[in-house]
Amino acid sequence: MKIKKKVTNSSTKRMIRNREFVRDYKRYKKCELCGYNKYPDILEFHHKKKENKKQTINTLMKTLRNLEVIKKEMIKCILLCPNCHRELHLKDKYEKQ
């Protein structure tokens, strides 16, 4: 049984602030592999080194984390369009076989 957390007004504001910060960050960026920048909201964060990954940026935003925690995790990432992100993960998968 999953227990829902009560969302307070301040936590809602923090979640909105975090989401807007990430959205503003993406607005002036592009995919670091192909240069895609038509719709910045679809760009995805990819951790450069798996061993440095604590949590995904989306998880941090949704769990109402401090903005500084999110910024520290973002520094460990590059932005990729969905196609390049999938290709990068598939490349890693097939190279291990």
Residue, then its C-alpha position, 0 to 999 in steps of 0.5 A: m500500500k502506497i502512502k501519499k505525502k501531504v503536499t504543503n503550499s511551501s512544498t508545492k512552491r518549491m516544486i514549481r520553482n525547481r521545475e521552472f529553474v530546469r526549464d529556464y536552463k534548458r531554454y538556452k541549450k541544445c543537444e550536445l551531440c546533434g545540436y537539436n534545439k527546436y523544443p528545449d523541454i524535450l531535452e534530457f539529462h544524461h549523466k557523464k559517469k554512471e558512478n557519479k549519479k545519485q538520482t535523476i534530475n526529474t526525481l530530484m524535482k519531484t521529491l521537492r529537493n533543495l535547488e542546490v542539490i539539483k544544480k550539483e546533479m545537473i553539473k554531472c550531466i549533458l543535455l541530449c535530445p531523446n534520439c541521441h540519448r537512446e542511441l548513447h544508451l544502446k551503444d553502451k549496451y551493445e558494446k558490453q555484449 
